[in-house]
């Protein structure tokens, strides 16, 4: 493709808090620029960038070339979402076949992030979250975390009353009680992430600066609470649903799940009429 026919979609875009104009990308232009710049730092020579399918994925999604990064087909400029999904599917198929010479996993990872199918920032190194409005390796902004915490607080106010509602059947009350335990774990983890609670939600350890290691350590302990087998002395102290709330919240904070730990009404997965189970199934399918 000649230089004259390349369309740079981000040229003269005034609002870099919006996705790149005219593309299928859902990330703010500011985030796209920051993550791409970090991503290209992995290449030592220009020739490596030219040969890389993942580097090509950035250029293609942004409309800088019409040649797709995985299939090498020519597409519209910039590509639409179905075009991008075709490339992701082709990369996945090659991976499943074990075709190492033509695999394009890194390109698919970039494309998934750009269109919002995966929230894991596709770069290496520390402080990845800062590239997308988060902090440290947490990919959610403080405003996003505070919003989810407010929703969870609303759910916490509602769940205990539902669990004691004598007009509801016993199953409804039981699930509401489980949801209350789950939401307690969500709220404690979010308060910890925001620095409003110094103690970690399960280990009760104090960290001066919250690190990825701290978050992942706490997630491992959350799994122990859920199973209550590896550490039987935790049984009865913290309910398994509390551990589920901690685990899912940390997973969301790190971008390992696209689904928030509560639904739009502040309900966990056990509340009657909760939208969260469907959202979690969708997230699981995307992660696979």
C-alpha positions as CSV (number, residue, x, y, z in Angstrom):
1,X,0.0,0.0,0.0
2,X,1.4,3.4,-0.9
3,X,1.9,6.1,1.6
4,X,-0.7,8.3,-0.2
5,X,-3.5,5.8,0.6
6,X,-2.7,5.3,4.3
7,X,-5.3,7.0,6.5
8,X,-4.1,7.9,10.0
9,X,-7.4,7.9,12.0
10,X,-5.9,9.6,15.0
11,X,-4.6,12.7,13.2
12,X,-6.1,15.9,14.5
13,X,-8.4,14.1,16.9
14,X,-9.0,16.7,19.6
15,X,-10.5,14.5,22.3
16,X,-8.0,11.8,23.2
17,X,-10.3,10.4,25.9
18,X,-12.5,9.0,23.0
19,X,-11.6,6.0,21.0
20,X,-9.7,6.6,17.7
21,X,-12.2,8.1,15.4
22,X,-13.7,5.8,12.7
23,X,-12.2,2.6,14.1
24,X,-13.5,-0.5,15.9
25,X,-11.2,0.2,18.8
26,X,-13.1,0.9,22.1
27,X,-10.1,2.2,24.2
28,X,-9.5,5.9,24.6
29,X,-6.9,7.2,22.1
30,X,-4.7,8.3,25.0
31,X,-4.5,4.8,26.3
32,X,-3.9,3.3,22.8
33,X,-1.0,5.7,22.2
34,X,0.5,5.0,25.7
35,X,0.2,1.2,25.5
36,X,1.4,1.1,21.9
37,X,4.5,3.2,22.7
38,X,5.4,0.8,25.6
39,X,4.7,-2.2,23.4
40,X,7.1,-1.1,20.7
41,X,9.9,-0.7,23.2
42,X,10.2,-4.5,23.2
43,X,11.8,-4.3,19.7
44,X,15.4,-3.3,19.5
45,X,15.6,-2.7,15.7
46,X,13.2,-1.3,13.1
47,X,13.5,-4.5,11.2
48,X,12.0,-6.4,14.1
49,X,8.9,-4.1,14.1
50,X,8.5,-4.7,10.4
51,X,8.6,-8.4,10.8
52,X,6.3,-8.6,13.8
53,X,2.7,-9.6,13.4
54,X,1.8,-8.0,16.7
55,X,3.4,-4.6,15.8
56,X,1.5,-4.9,12.5
57,X,-1.8,-5.5,14.4
58,X,-1.5,-2.0,16.0
59,X,-0.9,-0.3,12.6
60,X,-3.7,-2.3,10.9
61,X,-6.3,-1.6,13.7
62,X,-5.5,2.1,13.5
63,X,-5.9,2.3,9.8
64,X,-2.3,2.7,8.9
65,X,-2.3,-0.2,6.5
66,X,-4.9,-2.3,4.7
67,X,-3.1,-5.7,5.2
68,X,-4.3,-7.8,8.1
69,X,-1.7,-9.0,10.5
70,X,-2.6,-12.7,10.7
71,X,-4.2,-13.7,7.4
72,X,-2.3,-11.1,5.2
73,X,-5.6,-10.3,3.5
74,X,-6.5,-6.8,2.3
75,X,-9.4,-5.2,4.2
76,X,-11.2,-1.9,4.5
77,X,-9.2,0.9,6.2
78,X,-9.5,1.0,9.1
79,X,-10.8,-2.5,9.6
80,X,-14.3,-3.1,11.1
81,X,-15.0,-5.3,14.1
82,X,-15.9,-8.4,12.1
83,X,-12.6,-8.1,10.2
84,X,-10.7,-7.9,13.5
85,X,-12.6,-10.9,14.9
86,X,-11.6,-12.9,11.8
87,X,-8.0,-12.3,12.6
88,X,-8.4,-13.3,16.2
89,X,-10.1,-16.5,15.2
90,X,-7.4,-17.3,12.7
91,X,-4.7,-16.8,15.3
92,X,-6.5,-19.0,17.7
93,X,-7.0,-21.7,15.1
94,X,-3.2,-21.7,14.4
95,X,-2.5,-22.0,18.1
96,X,-4.8,-24.9,18.6
97,X,-3.3,-26.7,15.6
98,X,0.1,-26.2,17.1
99,X,1.3,-24.4,13.9
100,X,4.2,-22.6,15.5
101,X,5.7,-21.2,12.3
102,X,2.6,-19.1,11.6
103,X,1.1,-18.5,15.1
104,X,0.1,-15.0,15.9
105,X,-0.9,-15.2,19.5
106,X,0.7,-11.8,20.3
107,X,-1.2,-10.1,17.5
108,X,-4.5,-11.6,18.7
109,X,-3.7,-10.4,22.3
110,X,-3.3,-6.8,21.0
111,X,-6.5,-7.0,19.0
112,X,-8.5,-8.4,21.8
113,X,-7.5,-5.6,24.1
114,X,-8.2,-2.9,21.5
115,X,-11.8,-4.1,20.9
116,X,-12.5,-4.7,24.6
117,X,-12.6,-8.5,24.6
118,X,-9.7,-8.6,27.1
119,X,-8.7,-6.0,29.7
120,X,-5.2,-7.3,30.3
121,X,-2.9,-4.6,29.0
122,X,-0.7,-6.3,26.4
123,X,2.7,-5.0,27.5
124,X,5.4,-6.2,29.8
125,X,7.0,-4.4,32.8
126,X,5.7,-2.7,35.9
127,X,3.0,-0.1,36.3
128,X,1.0,-1.2,33.3
129,X,-2.1,0.1,34.9
130,X,-0.9,3.6,34.8
131,X,-1.0,3.4,31.0
132,X,-4.7,3.0,31.0
133,X,-5.8,5.3,33.8
134,X,-5.2,2.9,36.7
135,X,-2.3,2.7,39.2
136,X,0.5,0.2,39.6
137,X,-0.7,-2.9,37.8
138,X,-4.3,-2.3,38.6
139,X,-6.0,-1.5,35.3
140,X,-9.1,0.2,36.8
141,X,-9.1,3.9,37.6
142,X,-9.9,5.0,41.1
143,X,-13.2,6.4,39.8
144,X,-14.2,3.0,38.4
145,X,-13.2,1.3,41.6
146,X,-15.2,3.8,43.7
147,X,-18.2,3.3,41.4
148,X,-18.2,-0.4,41.8
149,X,-17.7,0.0,45.6
150,X,-20.8,2.2,45.7
151,X,-22.8,-0.4,43.9
152,X,-21.6,-3.1,46.2
153,X,-22.5,-1.0,49.2
154,X,-26.0,-0.7,47.9
155,X,-26.1,-4.5,47.5
156,X,-24.8,-4.9,51.0
157,X,-27.7,-2.8,52.3
158,X,-30.2,-4.9,50.5
159,X,-28.9,-8.4,50.9
160,X,-29.3,-8.8,54.7
161,X,-32.9,-7.6,54.6
162,X,-33.6,-10.1,51.8
163,X,-32.1,-12.9,53.8
164,X,-34.5,-12.2,56.6
165,X,-37.6,-11.7,54.5
166,X,-40.1,-14.1,56.0
167,X,-42.4,-13.6,53.0
168,X,-39.7,-15.1,50.7
169,X,-39.1,-18.8,50.3
170,X,-36.2,-20.4,52.1
171,X,-34.1,-20.7,49.0
172,X,-34.4,-17.0,48.3
173,X,-33.3,-16.2,51.9
174,X,-30.4,-18.6,51.6
175,X,-29.0,-17.2,48.4
176,X,-29.4,-13.7,49.7
177,X,-27.4,-14.6,52.8
178,X,-24.7,-16.1,50.5
179,X,-24.7,-12.9,48.4
180,X,-24.2,-10.8,51.6
181,X,-21.0,-12.8,52.4
182,X,-19.8,-12.4,48.8
183,X,-20.4,-8.6,48.8
184,X,-18.6,-8.2,52.1
185,X,-15.5,-9.7,50.4
186,X,-15.9,-7.4,47.4
187,X,-16.3,-4.3,49.5
188,X,-13.3,-5.1,51.7
189,X,-11.1,-5.7,48.7
190,X,-12.1,-2.5,47.0
191,X,-11.5,-0.5,50.1
192,X,-8.1,-2.1,50.4
193,X,-7.3,-1.2,46.8
194,X,-8.3,2.4,47.3
195,X,-6.1,2.7,50.4
196,X,-9.1,3.3,52.7
197,X,-8.4,0.0,54.5
198,X,-4.8,-0.8,55.3
199,X,-5.4,-4.5,56.2
200,X,-5.6,-7.0,53.3
201,X,-9.1,-8.6,53.2
202,X,-8.0,-12.1,54.1
203,X,-4.4,-12.2,55.5
204,X,-4.9,-8.9,57.4
205,X,-1.3,-8.0,56.4
206,X,-0.4,-4.3,56.0
207,X,1.4,-3.1,52.8
208,X,2.8,0.4,52.5
209,X,2.3,0.4,48.7
210,X,0.0,-2.1,47.2
211,X,1.8,-4.3,44.6
212,X,0.8,-6.9,42.1
213,X,2.5,-9.5,44.4
214,X,0.3,-8.4,47.3
215,X,-2.9,-8.7,45.1
216,X,-1.9,-12.1,43.8
217,X,-0.9,-13.4,47.2
218,X,-4.3,-12.4,48.6
219,X,-6.0,-14.1,45.6
220,X,-4.3,-17.3,46.5
221,X,-5.4,-17.1,50.1
222,X,-8.9,-16.3,48.8
223,X,-8.9,-19.6,46.9
224,X,-8.0,-21.3,50.2
225,X,-11.0,-19.7,51.9
226,X,-13.2,-20.9,49.1
227,X,-12.0,-24.5,49.3
228,X,-11.3,-24.4,53.1
229,X,-9.2,-27.6,52.6
230,X,-5.6,-26.4,52.4
231,X,-6.1,-24.2,55.5
232,X,-8.8,-25.8,57.5
233,X,-8.2,-23.4,60.4
234,X,-9.9,-20.7,58.3
235,X,-13.2,-22.7,58.2
236,X,-15.8,-20.8,60.2
237,X,-13.8,-17.6,60.3
238,X,-14.4,-16.5,56.8
239,X,-17.2,-17.9,54.7
240,X,-16.4,-19.3,51.3
241,X,-18.5,-16.7,49.6
242,X,-16.4,-14.0,51.1
243,X,-13.4,-15.6,49.5
244,X,-15.2,-15.7,46.2
245,X,-15.8,-11.9,46.5
246,X,-12.2,-11.2,47.2
247,X,-10.9,-13.5,44.4
248,X,-13.2,-12.1,41.7
249,X,-12.6,-8.5,42.7
250,X,-8.8,-8.9,42.5
251,X,-9.1,-10.7,39.2
252,X,-11.2,-7.7,37.9
253,X,-8.7,-5.1,39.3
254,X,-5.8,-6.8,37.4
255,X,-7.8,-7.0,34.2
256,X,-7.9,-10.8,34.2
257,X,-11.7,-10.6,33.9
258,X,-13.7,-8.1,31.8
259,X,-16.7,-8.6,34.2
260,X,-16.9,-6.4,37.3
261,X,-17.6,-8.2,40.6
262,X,-21.1,-6.9,40.9
263,X,-23.9,-6.2,38.4
264,X,-25.4,-2.9,37.6
265,X,-27.7,-3.1,40.6
266,X,-24.9,-4.0,43.0
267,X,-25.8,-7.7,43.2
268,X,-23.4,-10.5,43.5
269,X,-23.8,-13.9,41.7
270,X,-26.2,-15.4,44.3
271,X,-28.8,-12.7,44.5
272,X,-32.2,-13.4,42.9
273,X,-32.4,-11.9,39.4
274,X,-28.7,-11.0,39.4
275,X,-27.2,-10.3,36.0
276,X,-23.7,-11.2,37.2
277,X,-23.7,-15.0,36.4
278,X,-24.4,-14.3,32.7
279,X,-21.7,-11.6,32.7
280,X,-19.2,-14.0,34.3
281,X,-20.0,-16.7,31.7
282,X,-19.5,-14.2,28.9
283,X,-16.1,-13.2,30.4
284,X,-15.0,-16.8,30.8
285,X,-15.9,-17.5,27.2
286,X,-13.8,-14.5,26.1
287,X,-10.9,-15.5,28.2
288,X,-10.8,-18.9,26.7
